[in-house]
Amino acid sequence: MRRLNWKVLLLCAAAFVLSTAVAWGVYGSMPHIEDEHANVFQAKVFASGNLAVRAPSVQPNSFYIPFILNQNGWLFGKYPPGYSLLLTPAAWIDQWWLINALAAAVIVLGVYLLGRDLFDANTGLLAAALGLLAPMFILLSGALVSHLVTMALLTIFTWSFARARRARRSDQAGQTARAHPIGYAALAGITIGLAFITRPWTTAAIGLAFAIQALIDLVQRWRSVWRVYGSMLIVFGLIALILPVYNVVLTGSPFTSTYELWWSMDRIGFGPGIGVTPGGHNLQTAIVNFRLDFPIFGQMLSGWPDVIGVSLAWLPLLAGLLLPPMSKRDWALMLPPSLLIGAHFLYWARGSSFYGPRYYAEAMPFLWLLTARGLLKVCGLPNAWPRRLVYVALPLLIAWNIVYVVEPRFLTGCAQYRSARRAMNTIAQADVHHALIFVQAVQWQDYAGLGWLNAPDLPDGDLIFAYDFDPAGNERLIAAFPDRAVYYFDRAQPYPLVEGRRDK
């Protein structure tokens, strides 16, 4: 086995530490947006050994958090099961930052391995370093959304897919293979299967590029590759089958997603009844979404500034495609990002958020590799001046990214999210146990910042948090949990946590 470059191990460690720092320093290692709450709730449900849990029998709306579905008295998250399944170990040990931190390190490692095997070690190392500094990678690394884990899975899938093909070619050439191609094929099947049950549309879009390559290989040399692709397909199919089975159990149909139970219009495609646009989602709306999201994507890909409305990040990428030595592999790397961006023309919602246009996030590893190729090609030109320009400009662009893109978003995130963590700390410092706590909430986030701590089956938890609606409603809940101490929490008060029972 080839030894890993010590520098990439250092980058992996840096990615793990950075993700942990972002998770705690920016987000407080807790969910904030609806997507995160649904993912965390479902992970807790899985950790309890269930697919769904019974809704509270008394006033279930007192525990409402968006994207947690109440379907015929059963509670479960809105999203496919993959990410929540992978979060289950974090739920067991109550360390929600851990899975993303591991995924961040895996992405850096996967980008390096892919760059090394497709081109050379320098390309892989530079691409991994560029990825580590990408603003969208940094911001997603601490957030409890599924993009980072999907990115890690698809990066390892891409590498193992390439290794499976390469190992078979080595066997044909009479060389000693480092590992059997079936092993890489199984790894590819596992990772793309897990990605599919996490983000199906994203995985289908990116996976299409590899399906095309597999078909070409089968046509050209099927005798030597059918076992590899057959193994890959079988493993993928076994894991991918989880999604329709999950849908059958929770929605009653393998073809009805849990998305549609929350919003019936939350579907892929064009036409009436899809999306929020009057008349349904259409090509014009898709183009508007693209024109709003894509310019931001250039900035969040590297953090480099725009010139005349175009991010400088695209210059080295173009150099990677157009400068000699030109390779089919350079252009092949453009296919998965192009398919992913094209696929989201069919989805009604925009991906832009605090993290950037996150629906494009899984395209980034391919683009980091092309950017690294472009920078190294420029440095390899006979004229020394382009190389000197890269040596001078690259540190300045990295500094710009840190000072003008990453740091402001860190400060914004801290200001926006840290108050929720302070509420948790207030409860922890009070050393309250076996209590029912009513939370005064102007908006759902005020409640969810504490409500997410509830056990899926409420009586199993030490603390139960509920909305402080009105005295009559509160009394009904107090009667439902008669053996618990009662507290009231109002973050707007000088002393937010107060013990006592209010009169009717």
Helices and strands as residue ranges (DSSP letters): H 6-25, H 34-47, E 53-54, G 60-63, E 68-71, E 74-77, H 82-93, H 98-118, H 121-132, H 135-141, H 147-172, H 181-196, H 200-240, H 242-251, H 258-262, H 283-302, E 306-307, E 310-311, H 314-322, H 328-343, G 344-346, G 358-363, H 364-379, H 384-400, I 401-406, H 407-430, E 435-439, H 444-451, G 458-460, E 463-467, H 471-480, E 485-489, E 497-499
